[in-house]
Amino acid sequence: MTVRGYVLIQTEVGRAAAVSELAGAIEGVVGADNVTGPYDVIVRAESGTVDDLGRLVVARLQTIPGITRTVTCPVVHL
């Protein structure tokens, strides 16, 4: 089963486009969109397990320069 999640990202002023581009190039990221509102970028990600999703966020996404905060929202099937 594939675990899907959305990662809501806040960036430094003026860094959203660069963050979105770098995030979109990471394996496991299926989309990275610039948005308006309290978050600047929303990433759609897929992984094999919830732990793998967490590792993707912590080890890969959070290391992108310009990111100030992330909120990870795993998809649930009700």
C-alpha positions, 0 to 999 in steps of 0.5 A: 500500500502506498502512503500519501501525504501533503506537506504544507510549507512556509518559506522565507519571503521570496523563496517559494518558487525556488523551494517548490522547484527543488522539492519537486525534484525529490524522489517521492514528491509527486507534485509541488505547488505554490499557493497563497495563504498561510502556506507558500508551497504544498507538496504531494508525496508518496512513500511505502510507509508512514515512517518513510514519509517522515524520513522524506520530510525530515531528511530531504524536504526540511533541508531545502534552503528557505524553508522555515516550517513544515506541517505534514498531513498523511492521507487517511482512508475512512 
